[in-house]
């Protein structure tokens, strides 16, 4: 479990730092010449899919919420390792935890360690971008808890237009898959989707060595009758 979490975080952070220090924001690259797999460097000041959460105060509240979720996740993962949880369920929980921690690192520290980044400008009343590439250094673009999350993975598999006869959106552009995300986001999504689609297998009772049914997500019991 530790290796899984560490692997996701290392890959996530390595790709983010490389993109942020080597390319200007808004840069688009086709991977292997493929039109449906691109690197599209953007920064996200708030939640998933680019949603914002107010001004700097809202950003700090969001980061603290993420920090609280990670602290709870740390406790819960430790609890899971001491109890009879299935390996599949623990892997899913580890992926979700690693993804949350990966994005939390951006929010907590990127404003302090990079000289450029998407940040809130009180004079404008909104988040503003920057020009050029960022560099690691002691002069940050923002403060603790106010960093922006780096996104870059873009898969525009299908780009077309809605048929004209479709109400409300007829003739408008349609793209699948349009979100731009990072490895941490992907880790969270994979963990959640596997839990959703395989919840019966991950949560169904299993048999212990004595042949008695036990719940793979429950605590060890001396008397199996307590399960029911």
Helices and strands as residue ranges (DSSP letters): H 2-22, E 28-30, G 31-33, E 38-44, G 48-50, H 56-81, H 87-113, E 119-121, E 126-128, E 149-154, E 158-161, E 173-176, E 180-181, H 183-197, H 199-203, E 205-207, E 213-215, G 224-227
